[in-house]
């Protein structure tokens, strides 16, 4: 087990607690649908190239009646970035040592009227300390009501901390979750933030509180949207639209997603990194 300073330990404990709360909420939805599906947890260890303990994490996956495939992962890792990759990471160009702890979630739903979703929050340390993350909604069949409610919830979480957060972070999500080779957005957006500087105690406390509220807000709004749509009747054409959309989602995660690259470049667990990929998809 890698040694943690107080901030690192507090952040790790929060991400693991949030994982437990989210998984319990998702399993409760499965019970409402008459399913006994539950999360299967697999722990993994990371070997740092230096030979020192590199930490690890826990991959959680559930396949049920409502959640066709949902992954909720937590990890706490540390070590040294290899080669030129360090130059691409905030604060690591001159010193490649790093620490990272966080939670990552992707849910692909059985009913095409229920939106898929992504949520990730994290705390990183190089020569800098910062928080990053966000949440975005990815409906195969968009509903204006769902989009509006999701954005309103994220706006409220942002506004409680800084009136400038939502305009900045929603625009960041709009720009980031874009598939250039398709010229389409991955979904209907949400918020995305990174490098939220936390080098002093006051900034750390403020940005940790904001990151916690992003997680709590997700835990509140997404289950409500799921319950709203999960019993909606759907057609074969609806399912075909969902599977084609999932192909776009897979393309983004494999080609453009920074989290996927970070995990692969730092020796993370392959199954945990690629749990974001849908169980089924089609390409025309």
VOPAGU-2260 file (C-alpha; in pm, 1 decimal, decimal comma):
REM VOPAGU-2260
SITE   aa  ch    i         X         Y         Z
SITE  UNK   A    0       0,0       0,0       0,0
SITE  UNK   A    1     145,7     335,0    -100,0
SITE  UNK   A    2     189,2     591,3     173,3
SITE  UNK   A    3     -65,6     875,8     169,0
SITE  UNK   A    4     -49,4    1223,6     311,6
SITE  UNK   A    5    -362,9    1353,5     491,5
SITE  UNK   A    6    -515,5    1515,9     181,0
SITE  UNK   A    7    -457,6    1206,0     -28,5
SITE  UNK   A    8    -612,2     982,7     237,5
SITE  UNK   A    9    -920,3    1205,1     274,3
SITE  UNK   A   10    -972,1    1219,6    -102,5
SITE  UNK   A   11    -937,1     842,3    -141,1
SITE  UNK   A   12   -1185,6     780,6     141,6
SITE  UNK   A   13   -1440,9    1010,0     -23,6
SITE  UNK   A   14   -1413,4     847,5    -366,0
SITE  UNK   A   15   -1454,7     502,9    -212,5
SITE  UNK   A   16   -1753,8     621,7      -7,5
SITE  UNK   A   17   -1912,9     774,0    -317,3
SITE  UNK   A   18   -1861,4     442,5    -498,8
SITE  UNK   A   19   -2047,1     260,0    -222,7
SITE  UNK   A   20   -2336,9     507,6    -231,8
SITE  UNK   A   21   -2371,2     498,0    -610,6
SITE  UNK   A   22   -2356,0     119,6    -631,9
SITE  UNK   A   23   -2620,9      87,1    -360,0
SITE  UNK   A   24   -2846,1     332,7    -545,8
SITE  UNK   A   25   -2807,4     145,9    -875,3
SITE  UNK   A   26   -2872,1    -191,0    -713,0
SITE  UNK   A   27   -3188,8     -44,0    -556,5
SITE  UNK   A   28   -3313,2      45,2    -905,8
SITE  UNK   A   29   -3251,2    -312,5   -1016,7
SITE  UNK   A   30   -3459,4    -436,1    -721,4
SITE  UNK   A   31   -3744,6    -206,9    -827,1
SITE  UNK   A   32   -3729,7    -369,0   -1172,1
SITE  UNK   A   33   -3753,6    -717,6   -1021,0
SITE  UNK   A   34   -3386,3    -800,8   -1072,3
SITE  UNK   A   35   -3138,2    -938,2    -819,7
SITE  UNK   A   36   -2837,2    -804,6   -1013,2
SITE  UNK   A   37   -2550,5    -681,5    -798,4
SITE  UNK   A   38   -2203,0    -541,5    -847,8
SITE  UNK   A   39   -1913,8    -781,5    -883,3
SITE  UNK   A   40   -1595,0    -635,0    -736,1
SITE  UNK   A   41   -1243,6    -731,0    -840,5
SITE  UNK   A   42    -938,4    -577,4    -672,1
SITE  UNK   A   43    -621,6    -517,4    -872,3
SITE  UNK   A   44    -265,2    -409,7    -793,6
SITE  UNK   A   45     -41,4    -186,4   -1002,0
SITE  UNK   A   46     332,0    -251,9   -1030,3
SITE  UNK   A   47     524,6      70,2   -1081,5
SITE  UNK   A   48     810,2      49,8   -1337,1
SITE  UNK   A   49    1048,4     158,5   -1060,4
SITE  UNK   A   50     975,5    -166,1    -878,5
SITE  UNK   A   51     805,3      12,6    -589,0
SITE  UNK   A   52     445,0     -40,1    -481,1
SITE  UNK   A   53     224,1     143,3    -729,5
SITE  UNK   A   54    -108,5     113,9    -552,0
SITE  UNK   A   55    -415,6     -28,0    -720,7
SITE  UNK   A   56    -791,5     -18,5    -721,7
SITE  UNK   A   57   -1121,8    -200,8    -735,7
SITE  UNK   A   58   -1325,5    -262,0   -1049,2
SITE  UNK   A   59   -1699,2    -290,0    -993,2
SITE  UNK   A   60   -1929,9    -411,3   -1272,4
SITE  UNK   A   61   -2302,0    -492,0   -1273,7
SITE  UNK   A   62   -2509,9    -637,5   -1556,8
SITE  UNK   A   63   -2880,5    -624,4   -1488,5
SITE  UNK   A   64   -3227,9    -564,6   -1621,2
SITE  UNK   A   65   -3205,2    -183,3   -1618,7
SITE  UNK   A   66   -2828,6    -139,0   -1629,3
SITE  UNK   A   67   -2715,7    -352,6   -1922,7
SITE  UNK   A   68   -2359,2    -283,4   -1815,3
SITE  UNK   A   69   -2239,0     -34,9   -1555,1
SITE  UNK   A   70   -1886,3      -0,7   -1424,0
SITE  UNK   A   71   -1789,9     194,1   -1112,3
SITE  UNK   A   72   -1416,6     194,6   -1048,3
SITE  UNK   A   73   -1200,3     344,5    -776,3
SITE  UNK   A   74    -823,1     357,8    -781,2
SITE  UNK   A   75    -535,0     504,0    -585,9
SITE  UNK   A   76    -202,1     484,2    -765,7
SITE  UNK   A   77     138,7     643,5    -755,2
SITE  UNK   A   78     478,3     617,5    -914,9
SITE  UNK   A   79     667,6     772,2   -1201,8
SITE  UNK   A   80     549,5     864,5   -1550,3
SITE  UNK   A   81     760,7     702,9   -1818,3
SITE  UNK   A   82     928,6     887,5   -2105,0
SITE  UNK   A   83     772,0    1182,9   -2280,4
SITE  UNK   A   84     426,7    1117,0   -2133,3
SITE  UNK   A   85     532,3    1316,6   -1826,6
SITE  UNK   A   86     555,0    1630,2   -2040,7
SITE  UNK   A   87     184,0    1606,5   -2119,3
SITE  UNK   A   88      80,3    1601,9   -1752,6
SITE  UNK   A   89      31,3    1918,7   -1550,5
SITE  UNK   A   90     331,6    1973,2   -1324,8
SITE  UNK   A   91     523,3    1660,1   -1428,6
SITE  UNK   A   92     758,8    1786,0   -1699,3
SITE  UNK   A   93    1053,0    1841,4   -1461,0
SITE  UNK   A   94     963,3    1575,3   -1203,4
SITE  UNK   A   95     777,6    1266,1   -1334,1
SITE  UNK   A   96     659,0    1141,1    -995,0
SITE  UNK   A   97     280,8    1134,9    -949,8
SITE  UNK   A   98     -11,7    1032,3    -731,6
SITE  UNK   A   99    -373,0     990,8    -842,6
SITE  UNK   A  100    -691,7     882,5    -671,0
SITE  UNK   A  101   -1043,2     893,7    -807,6
SITE  UNK   A  102   -1368,7     735,7    -914,2
SITE  UNK   A  103   -1477,2     661,0   -1270,4
SITE  UNK   A  104   -1824,4     551,0   -1378,8
SITE  UNK   A  105   -1990,1     461,7   -1708,9
SITE  UNK   A  106   -2342,4     318,7   -1737,7
SITE  UNK   A  107   -2489,6     166,8   -2054,1
SITE  UNK   A  108   -2861,6     109,4   -2018,1
SITE  UNK   A  109   -3082,8    -172,7   -2148,2
SITE  UNK   A  110   -3367,0      58,8   -2254,3
SITE  UNK   A  111   -3261,4     300,2   -2533,4
SITE  UNK   A  112   -3487,5     568,2   -2384,4
SITE  UNK   A  113   -3268,9     576,4   -2071,5
SITE  UNK   A  114   -2952,9     781,2   -2129,1
SITE  UNK   A  115   -2608,9     637,5   -2082,6
SITE  UNK   A  116   -2392,9     843,8   -1851,1
SITE  UNK   A  117   -2032,4     908,7   -1755,2
SITE  UNK   A  118   -1900,5    1052,9   -1428,8
SITE  UNK   A  119   -1543,7    1089,0   -1308,2
SITE  UNK   A  120   -1380,7    1287,1   -1029,0
SITE  UNK   A  121   -1018,0    1269,1    -925,3
SITE  UNK   A  122    -734,2    1424,0    -723,3
SITE  UNK   A  123    -384,1    1431,5    -872,1
SITE  UNK   A  124     -46,1    1528,7    -733,5
SITE  UNK   A  125     271,3    1601,2    -929,0
SITE  UNK   A  126     468,6    1914,0    -846,7
SITE  UNK   A  127     115,5    2059,3    -850,9
SITE  UNK   A  128    -202,4    1948,2    -673,7
SITE  UNK   A  129    -540,7    1964,5    -844,0
SITE  UNK   A  130    -889,4    1822,5    -879,7
SITE  UNK   A  131   -1062,9    1735,3   -1202,4
SITE  UNK   A  132   -1364,9    1551,9   -1331,9
SITE  UNK   A  133   -1723,3    1607,0   -1433,4
SITE  UNK   A  134   -2033,4    1428,1   -1556,0
SITE  UNK   A  135   -2204,2    1413,8   -1894,2
SITE  UNK   A  136   -2528,9    1264,9   -2022,8
SITE  UNK   A  137   -2524,4    1045,0   -2333,2
SITE  UNK   A  138   -2876,5     962,2   -2456,4
SITE  UNK   A  139   -2926,7     753,1   -2771,1
SITE  UNK   A  140   -3275,1     910,4   -2786,3
SITE  UNK   A  141   -3251,4    1257,8   -2629,9
SITE  UNK   A  142   -3533,2    1409,3   -2423,7
SITE  UNK   A  143   -3526,0    1784,5   -2366,4
SITE  UNK   A  144   -3662,5    1734,9   -2013,4
SITE  UNK   A  145   -3377,3    1502,5   -1916,1
SITE  UNK   A  146   -3113,8    1729,2   -2067,8
SITE  UNK   A  147   -3256,2    2036,2   -1893,1
SITE  UNK   A  148   -3280,2    1862,2   -1554,9
SITE  UNK   A  149   -2927,0    1722,3   -1576,7
SITE  UNK   A  150   -2778,2    2060,3   -1667,1
SITE  UNK   A  151   -2985,3    2240,1   -1402,9
SITE  UNK   A  152   -2853,9    2004,3   -1136,8
SITE  UNK   A  153   -2494,3    2053,4   -1246,9
SITE  UNK   A  154   -2544,8    2430,6   -1265,0
SITE  UNK   A  155   -2675,3    2433,1    -907,4
SITE  UNK   A  156   -2372,9    2233,9    -788,4
SITE  UNK   A  157   -2141,7    2478,1    -962,6
SITE  UNK   A  158   -2323,1    2795,5    -854,1
SITE  UNK   A  159   -2302,9    2693,5    -489,3
SITE  UNK   A  160   -1924,9    2737,8    -515,9
SITE  UNK   A  161   -1850,0    2988,7    -793,2
SITE  UNK   A  162   -2084,6    3164,0   -1035,4
SITE  UNK   A  163   -1820,7    3127,0   -1304,9
SITE  UNK   A  164   -1793,3    2748,2   -1277,5
SITE  UNK   A  165   -2095,1    2640,4   -1480,5
SITE  UNK   A  166   -2041,5    2866,0   -1785,2
SITE  UNK   A  167   -1677,4    2762,2   -1796,9
SITE  UNK   A  168   -1717,1    2391,3   -1721,1
SITE  UNK   A  169   -2023,4    2331,2   -1939,5
SITE  UNK   A  170   -1841,0    2492,9   -2233,5
SITE  UNK   A  171   -1537,0    2278,5   -2152,8
SITE  UNK   A  172   -1757,0    1966,0   -2167,4
SITE  UNK   A  173   -1907,7    2081,3   -2497,2
SITE  UNK   A  174   -1561,4    2123,4   -2646,8
SITE  UNK   A  175   -1410,0    1810,2   -2493,2
SITE  UNK   A  176   -1684,8    1557,5   -2566,9
SITE  UNK   A  177   -1665,4    1616,9   -2940,9
SITE  UNK   A  178   -1580,7    1348,5   -3197,5
SITE  UNK   A  179   -1380,9    1533,8   -3463,8
SITE  UNK   A  180   -1381,8    1258,9   -3725,1
SITE  UNK   A  181   -1763,3    1233,4   -3698,6
SITE  UNK   A  182   -1826,2    1604,5   -3644,6
SITE  UNK   A  183   -2074,7    1523,3   -3367,1
SITE  UNK   A  184   -2088,3    1559,2   -2988,6
SITE  UNK   A  185   -2072,6    1244,4   -2779,7
SITE  UNK   A  186   -2392,3    1337,5   -2598,2
SITE  UNK   A  187   -2584,6    1636,4   -2462,0
SITE  UNK   A  188   -2306,7    1758,3   -2236,5
SITE  UNK   A  189   -2276,1    1832,6   -1868,5
SITE  UNK   A  190   -1964,1    1969,4   -1701,4
SITE  UNK   A  191   -1593,6    1895,5   -1734,1
SITE  UNK   A  192   -1312,5    2052,8   -1531,3
SITE  UNK   A  193    -943,7    1990,2   -1478,2
SITE  UNK   A  194    -638,1    2144,3   -1311,3
SITE  UNK   A  195    -851,7    2298,9   -1035,4
SITE  UNK   A  196    -545,1    2417,8    -845,8
SITE  UNK   A  197    -529,1    2304,7    -483,6
SITE  UNK   A  198    -171,9    2376,8    -376,7
SITE  UNK   A  199    -266,9    2557,3     -54,7
SITE  UNK   A  200    -501,0    2440,3     221,1
SITE  UNK   A  201    -778,5    2689,7     151,7
SITE  UNK   A  202    -791,2    2609,3    -219,4
SITE  UNK   A  203    -776,7    2236,7    -145,5
SITE  UNK   A  204   -1069,3    2255,4      94,7
SITE  UNK   A  205   -1278,0    2461,7    -148,4
SITE  UNK   A  206   -1208,7    2247,0    -452,2
SITE  UNK   A  207   -1253,0    1922,3    -261,7
SITE  UNK   A  208   -1591,6    2047,9    -139,9
SITE  UNK   A  209   -1689,3    2129,4    -498,9
SITE  UNK   A  210   -1573,2    1788,2    -621,0
SITE  UNK   A  211   -1778,4    1621,9    -348,9
SITE  UNK   A  212   -2085,7    1819,2    -454,9
SITE  UNK   A  213   -2040,8    1707,8    -816,2
SITE  UNK   A  214   -2053,4    1348,1    -694,5
SITE  UNK   A  215   -2354,4    1407,8    -469,5
SITE  UNK   A  216   -2537,6    1588,7    -747,5
SITE  UNK   A  217   -2479,4    1302,8    -988,4
SITE  UNK   A  218   -2605,2    1057,7    -726,0
SITE  UNK   A  219   -2925,4    1260,9    -696,9
SITE  UNK   A  220   -3008,5    1346,4   -1058,8
SITE  UNK   A  221   -2914,7    1038,3   -1259,5
SITE  UNK   A  222   -3126,2     782,0   -1068,4
SITE  UNK   A  223   -3424,2    1017,0   -1104,6
SITE  UNK   A  224   -3378,8    1025,6   -1482,1
SITE  UNK   A  225   -3339,1     646,8   -1493,7
SITE  UNK   A  226   -3665,0     592,0   -1305,3
SITE  UNK   A  227   -3842,0     836,6   -1535,9
SITE  UNK   A  228   -3752,7     639,0   -1851,5
SITE  UNK   A  229   -3674,7     279,2   -1758,8
SITE  UNK   A  230   -4027,1     145,0   -1821,4
SITE  UNK   A  231   -4076,4     324,9   -2153,8
SITE  UNK   A  232   -4169,9      90,0   -2436,8
SITE  UNK   A  233   -3918,3      75,3   -2720,0
SITE  UNK   A  234   -3903,0     -63,2   -3072,4
SITE  UNK   A  235   -3643,9    -252,4   -3272,1
SITE  UNK   A  236   -3565,4      76,5   -3447,5
SITE  UNK   A  237   -3501,8     241,5   -3108,8
SITE  UNK   A  238   -3261,3     -38,1   -3015,5
SITE  UNK   A  239   -3082,4      -9,6   -3349,4
SITE  UNK   A  240   -3038,5     363,9   -3289,5
SITE  UNK   A  241   -2892,8     289,9   -2947,0
SITE  UNK   A  242   -2643,0      37,8   -3081,7
SITE  UNK   A  243   -2524,0     273,5   -3354,8
SITE  UNK   A  244   -2486,3     554,3   -3101,9
SITE  UNK   A  245   -2282,3     323,8   -2879,8
SITE  UNK   A  246   -2038,2     282,2   -3166,4
SITE  UNK   A  247   -1975,9     656,7   -3156,9
SITE  UNK   A  248   -1927,6     638,5   -2780,4
SITE  UNK   A  249   -1669,3     362,6   -2820,8
SITE  UNK   A  250   -1484,5     560,5   -3086,8
SITE  UNK   A  251   -1450,3     861,8   -2858,2
SITE  UNK   A  252   -1327,5     657,7   -2563,0
SITE  UNK   A  253   -1069,1     468,2   -2766,3
SITE  UNK   A  254    -941,5     756,5   -2978,0
SITE  UNK   A  255    -984,8    1078,6   -2781,1
SITE  UNK   A  256   -1052,5    1016,0   -2411,9
SITE  UNK   A  257    -773,0    1144,5   -2188,1
SITE  UNK   A  258    -867,5     915,7   -1899,5
SITE  UNK   A  259    -826,4     607,1   -2116,4
SITE  UNK   A  260    -482,6     725,1   -2226,0
SITE  UNK   A  261    -380,0     808,4   -1868,2
SITE  UNK   A  262    -479,3     461,6   -1747,0
SITE  UNK   A  263    -297,5     282,6   -2027,2
SITE  UNK   A  264      14,9     496,4   -1994,2
SITE  UNK   A  265      37,3     445,1   -1617,2
SITE  UNK   A  266       0,1      67,7   -1612,9
SITE  UNK   A  267    -357,6      55,3   -1487,8
SITE  UNK   A  268    -582,5    -248,3   -1498,3
SITE  UNK   A  269    -687,3    -302,5   -1861,3
SITE  UNK   A  270   -1034,1    -436,0   -1779,1
SITE  UNK   A  271   -1100,6    -142,9   -1546,0
SITE  UNK   A  272    -978,9     109,3   -1803,8
SITE  UNK   A  273   -1191,7     -37,0   -2082,1
SITE  UNK   A  274   -1504,1     -98,0   -1871,4
SITE  UNK   A  275   -1640,1     218,9   -2037,7
SITE  UNK   A  276   -1693,4      30,7   -2362,2
SITE  UNK   A  277   -2052,4     -80,3   -2430,5
SITE  UNK   A  278   -2150,7    -447,8   -2414,7
SITE  UNK   A  279   -2289,5    -432,9   -2769,8
SITE  UNK   A  280   -2254,6    -178,1   -3051,5
SITE  UNK   A  281   -2294,7    -158,9   -3427,2
SITE  UNK   A  282   -2127,3      22,7   -3711,1
SITE  UNK   A  283   -2308,7      71,4   -4040,6
